[in-house]
């Protein structure tokens, strides 16, 4: 059975419509990824364009060629804007309708209106421009760890190149030169390839949306929503990874346990909004003072922890002191309020690379207690010879025989 161009057009209409509805259904199921709605709308515009183009000869060229292509360009522009929305960039309304408006204007030029080859060249360039722009948008967001992003970049770039093969430029390629009697076959082949591309692209876009949702859920489970740093669970999991690394390559390691001084008083005096800003100021500042191999997390409330890889006692105390003084300077005034927030830091160091997160957090906790005893706003190094007995049932990793004293001091 031969597949003529009319049958191919009919199949394309049904498939594009189904893909559009599938994408819109996926968006209704998860409205958080608005880009999927844009991509669904784009796939629904494509069959409308094909229907009008299929009426060539039965309808005036104004509808069958000019209007159908304007809708086609808008569909590709919608896909491009969906890619922008997907990566958090603003909608370009000029780009959304620019291709269609440009097409309708140039079609008013007599030399363009009288030449099918020129119109084919212009339309192909517009479609290629949109598809390559879409590939570029996905490439711009390559720092996000989405595996399906790279096939999307490749598919859109190749899809754009495929449209160029339909232009007179394509005939310059030696493997594309054909005789007039096989031009229709060549057009059928290219149209069929385009249909396969659009099906593959639709499923890649769905895969990207699904992967994005999974990534957001993973981040939500591991990231503190207020400060943007690791939460308690993620910090402890990171500690397990660091311990494995130290087993293979022993290096000095340090734990910093930080508590913001008189934080309850800050909330009571300035309100919880300012208290939240103080936490954000600390987290933002502290991240700039550590290396990529280090860990930072919010254990809860106003308590933070940092794990320093390849840091001996001297280096750990230098970093702790830098964090303390920098925070005091940055939190002296927060959003116009004289907060004068400070922090106390307890430091535990393992020079031999033996890393037990629970033990070292306990040691740092006792050093933090000592820093608070000294009047707060200071750093204290825990002696490594002290062996601590941890209360493993206490979520805050406090030491059971000093817990009551610390609570009393914190309330003071």
C-alpha positions in Angstrom: 0.0 0.0 0.0 1.4 3.4 -1.0 1.3 6.3 1.4 0.4 9.4 -0.6 0.7 12.9 0.7 -3.1 13.3 1.3 -3.2 10.2 3.5 -0.1 11.4 5.3 -1.8 14.7 6.0 -4.9 13.0 7.4 -2.8 10.8 9.7 -0.7 13.8 10.8 -3.9 15.7 11.7 -5.2 12.9 14.0 -1.8 12.3 15.6 -1.1 15.9 16.3 -4.5 16.4 17.8 -4.1 13.4 20.1 -0.6 14.5 21.2 -2.0 17.9 22.0 -4.8 16.5 24.1 -2.4 14.1 25.8 -0.1 17.0 26.8 -3.0 19.1 28.0 -4.3 16.1 30.0 -0.8 15.8 31.6 -0.9 19.5 32.5 -4.3 19.1 34.1 -2.9 16.3 36.2 0.0 18.4 37.3 -0.6 22.2 36.8 2.7 23.0 38.4 4.5 22.6 35.1 2.8 25.3 33.0 5.1 24.7 30.0 3.2 21.4 29.3 0.0 23.5 28.6 1.9 25.6 26.1 3.3 22.5 24.3 -0.2 21.0 24.3 -1.7 24.1 22.7 1.1 24.1 20.1 0.3 20.6 19.1 -3.4 21.5 18.7 -2.6 24.5 16.5 -0.6 22.2 14.1 -3.5 20.2 12.8 -5.5 23.3 12.3 -2.8 24.6 10.1 -2.6 21.3 8.2 -6.4 21.3 7.6 -6.2 24.8 6.0 -3.2 23.8 3.9 -5.0 20.7 2.7 -7.7 23.0 1.3 -5.2 24.4 -1.2 -7.0 24.8 -4.5 -10.4 24.7 -2.9 -9.8 27.9 -0.9 -8.1 31.1 -1.7 -4.3 31.3 -1.2 -5.0 33.8 1.6 -6.5 31.0 3.7 -4.8 27.9 2.4 -1.3 29.3 2.3 -0.9 32.6 4.2 -3.3 31.9 7.1 -2.3 28.3 7.5 1.4 29.2 7.6 0.7 32.0 10.1 -1.0 29.4 12.4 1.9 27.0 11.8 4.4 29.7 12.9 2.4 30.5 15.9 2.4 26.8 16.9 6.2 26.7 16.7 6.4 30.0 18.6 4.1 28.6 21.3 6.5 25.6 21.7 9.4 28.0 22.0 7.6 30.1 24.6 6.8 26.8 26.4 10.5 26.1 26.6 11.1 29.6 28.1 8.3 29.1 30.6 9.8 25.7 31.5 13.1 27.3 32.6 11.5 30.3 34.3 12.0 32.9 31.6 9.3 35.4 30.7 6.9 34.9 27.8 7.9 36.7 24.6 4.7 38.0 23.1 6.7 39.6 20.3 8.2 36.3 19.5 4.9 34.5 19.9 3.2 36.5 17.1 6.3 38.0 15.3 6.7 35.1 12.8 3.1 35.1 11.8 2.9 38.9 11.4 6.2 38.9 9.4 4.8 36.2 7.1 1.6 38.0 6.5 3.4 41.2 5.7 6.0 39.7 3.3 3.2 37.9 1.5 1.8 41.3 0.5 5.0 41.9 -1.6 4.2 41.1 -5.2 7.4 39.2 -5.9 6.9 37.0 -2.9 3.2 36.5 -3.6 4.0 35.3 -7.1 6.7 32.9 -6.2 6.0 29.6 -4.4 9.7 29.0 -4.0 10.3 32.3 -2.2 7.4 31.6 0.1 8.6 28.1 0.8 12.1 29.5 1.6 10.8 32.2 4.0 8.4 29.8 5.8 11.1 27.2 6.2 13.5 29.7 7.6 10.9 31.0 10.1 10.1 27.4 11.3 13.8 26.6 11.6 14.4 29.8 13.5 11.7 28.8 16.1 12.9 25.2 16.5 16.5 26.2 16.8 15.5 28.9 19.3 13.7 26.2 21.3 16.8 24.0 21.3 18.8 27.0 22.5 16.3 27.7 25.4 16.7 24.1 26.6 20.5 24.3 26.2 20.5 27.5 28.3 19.0 25.5 31.2 21.6 22.8 30.9 22.8 23.3 34.5 19.6 21.6 35.8 20.3 17.9 36.1 17.6 16.7 33.6 18.8 13.8 31.5 16.0 14.3 29.0 17.0 17.9 28.3 19.8 16.7 26.0 17.7 14.6 23.6 15.3 17.6 23.5 18.1 19.9 22.4 19.2 17.4 19.7 15.7 16.7 18.4 14.7 20.3 18.0 18.0 21.2 16.3 17.6 18.3 13.9 13.9 19.1 13.4 14.9 22.6 12.3 17.5 21.3 9.9 14.9 19.0 8.4 12.8 22.0 7.4 15.7 23.5 5.6 15.8 20.4 3.4 12.4 21.3 2.0 13.8 24.6 0.7 15.6 25.2 -2.6 18.7 25.2 -0.5 18.2 21.5 0.0 18.5 20.8 -3.7 22.1 22.0 -3.5 23.0 18.9 -1.5 24.2 16.1 -3.9 22.2 13.4 -2.1 19.0 15.4 -2.4 19.1 16.3 -6.1 16.0 14.7 -7.7 14.1 14.7 -11.0 10.8 16.4 -11.2 8.9 13.1 -11.3 10.2 12.1 -7.8 9.8 15.5 -6.1 6.4 14.3 -4.7 8.0 11.2 -3.2 10.8 13.3 -1.6 8.2 15.6 -0.1 6.3 12.6 1.2 9.5 11.2 2.8 10.3 14.5 4.5 6.7 14.9 5.7 6.7 11.4 7.2 10.0 12.1 8.9 8.6 15.4 10.3 5.7 13.4 11.7 8.0 11.0 13.4 10.0 13.9 14.8 7.0 15.6 16.3 5.8 12.4 18.0 9.3 11.9 19.5 9.4 15.5 20.6 6.1 15.3 22.3 7.2 12.3 24.4 10.5 13.9 25.2 8.7 17.0 26.4 6.5 14.8 28.6 9.6 13.0 29.9 11.2 16.4 30.8 8.1 17.5 32.6 8.0 14.2 34.6 11.7 14.4 35.4 11.2 18.0 36.6 8.4 17.0 38.9 10.5 14.2 40.4 13.5 16.5 40.8 11.3 19.1 42.6 9.9 16.4 44.9 13.4 15.2 45.7 14.6 18.7 46.4 11.6 19.4 48.6 12.5 16.4 50.7 16.2 17.4 51.0 16.2 21.2 51.0 15.1 23.6 53.8 12.4 25.7 52.1 13.3 28.9 54.1 17.1 29.0 53.7 17.6 27.0 50.5 20.3 24.9 52.1 20.2 21.2 53.0 17.7 20.2 55.7 18.6 17.8 58.6 17.9 14.7 56.6 20.0 15.8 53.6 22.9 17.0 55.8 23.1 13.6 57.6 22.9 11.7 54.3 25.7 13.9 53.0 27.7 13.0 56.1 27.4 9.3 55.2 28.7 10.1 51.7 31.6 12.1 53.1 32.4 9.2 55.5 32.7 6.8 52.6 35.0 9.2 50.8 37.2 9.6 53.9 37.5 5.8 54.2 39.0 5.7 50.8 41.2 8.8 51.2 41.6 9.8 54.9 41.8 13.6 55.4 41.2 15.8 58.4 37.5 16.7 58.8 35.7 19.1 61.1 32.2 19.7 62.2 30.9 23.2 63.1 27.7 23.4 65.1 26.2 26.9 65.0 23.5 28.4 67.1 22.1 31.9 66.6 22.3 33.8 69.9 19.0 34.9 71.6 17.0 34.0 68.5 13.8 33.8 70.4 14.3 37.4 71.6 14.7 38.5 68.0 11.4 36.9 67.0 9.7 38.4 70.0 11.1 41.9 69.4 11.0 42.2 65.6 8.5 39.5 64.5 8.9 36.2 62.8 9.4 37.7 59.4 12.6 39.4 60.5 13.6 36.3 62.3 13.2 34.4 59.0 15.3 37.0 57.3 18.1 36.6 59.9 18.1 32.8 59.2 18.4 33.5 55.5 21.2 36.0 55.9 23.2 33.5 57.9 22.6 30.6 55.4 23.4 32.8 52.4 26.6 34.2 54.0 27.8 30.8 55.4 27.5 29.2 51.9 30.0 31.7 50.6 32.6 30.7 53.3 32.9 27.0 52.5 34.2 24.9 49.6 32.2 22.7 47.2 33.4 19.6 49.0 31.9 20.8 52.3 28.4 20.4 53.7 26.0 22.9 55.2 22.6 22.2 56.6 19.9 23.6 58.9 19.3 21.0 61.6 16.2 22.8 62.9 15.1 26.2 64.3 18.1 28.5 64.6 20.7 25.6 64.6 23.0 25.0 61.7 25.8 22.5 61.0 28.8 22.6 58.6 31.0 19.6 57.7 34.5 20.7 56.5 36.4 18.3 54.3 40.2 18.4 54.5 40.2 20.9 57.4 42.4 20.6 60.5 41.9 22.4 63.8 43.5 25.6 62.7 41.7 25.8 59.4 38.4 24.9 61.0 38.7 27.6 63.7 39.7 30.2 61.0 36.5 29.4 59.0 34.4 29.4 62.1 35.7 32.8 63.2 35.2 34.2 59.7 31.6 33.0 59.7 31.0 34.4 63.2 32.4 37.9 62.4 30.9 38.1 59.0 27.5 37.2 60.3 27.7 39.8 63.1 28.5 42.4 60.5 25.8 41.4 58.0 23.1 40.9 60.7 23.7 44.1 62.6 20.9 45.6 60.5 18.3 43.4 58.7 15.7 45.1 56.5 16.1 48.4 58.3 15.9 46.9 61.8 18.9 47.0 64.2 18.8 43.4 65.1 22.5 43.0 66.0 22.3 39.2 65.7 25.3 37.1 66.6 26.1 33.4 66.7 28.0 30.9 68.8 30.0 28.0 67.2 31.2 24.7 68.6 33.9 23.0 66.6 34.9 19.3 66.5 37.9 18.1 64.6 39.2 14.7 63.5 42.8 15.0 62.3 43.1 11.3 61.4 40.1 11.3 59.0 38.0 9.0 61.3 34.6 10.4 60.8 31.6 9.5 62.9 28.9 12.2 62.3 27.0 11.4 65.5 30.1 11.5 67.7 31.5 14.7 66.2 28.2 16.5 66.4 28.0 15.6 70.0 31.6 16.9 70.6 30.7 20.1 68.7 27.6 20.4 70.8 29.5 20.3 74.0 31.9 22.9 72.6 28.9 25.0 71.6 27.7 24.7 75.2 31.1 26.0 76.4 30.9 28.9 73.9 27.5 29.9 75.4 28.9 29.6 78.9 31.6 32.1 77.9 29.0 34.6 77.0 28.0 33.7 73.4 29.2 35.3 70.1 32.4 33.2 70.1 33.9 30.0 68.8 35.0 27.0 70.9 37.1 24.0 69.9 36.2 20.6 71.5 39.2 18.6 72.9 39.4 15.4 70.9 40.2 13.3 74.0 36.7 13.8 75.4 34.5 10.8 74.8 30.8 11.7 74.8 27.8 9.6 75.5 25.0 10.6 73.1 21.3 10.3 73.7 20.4 8.8 70.3 16.7 9.2 70.9 17.1 13.0 71.1 16.3 14.5 67.6 18.5 17.6 68.2 21.6 15.4 68.9 22.0 17.0 72.3 24.0 15.3 74.9 21.8 13.8 77.5 23.7 14.9 80.6 24.1 18.5 79.5 20.7 18.9 77.7 18.9 20.5 80.6 21.7 22.9 81.2 21.8 24.0 77.5 18.0 24.5 77.5 18.3 26.6 80.6 21.0 28.7 79.1 19.2 29.1 75.8 16.1 30.4 77.5 18.2 32.9 79.5 
